[in-house]
Amino acid sequence: MNIFEFIKNRLQGEEPLRPLERVLAKRWVKERLKRMYPELRQDPRALEVMYQSLSLEPREGCGEGGAVLFEIVLPGKIE
């Protein structure tokens, strides 16, 4: 790789998130939720509701240099 290709790649930012990476990220989060809340292991509908309540969706281009940013928004107020 020459210097011009390197600079071009750095200016373009991160590659967009691939569909497989999205699936793997969602699966990892759901596995963590199952470990934290064992009652969700037998209830896939409740697990999906819990996942959706986190509002954990990738926001492409929001991170530093156009990288993908994952943001967690907790439901309700934190005291």
Order of alpha helices (4+ residues) and beta strands (2+ residues): alpha-alpha-alpha-beta-beta
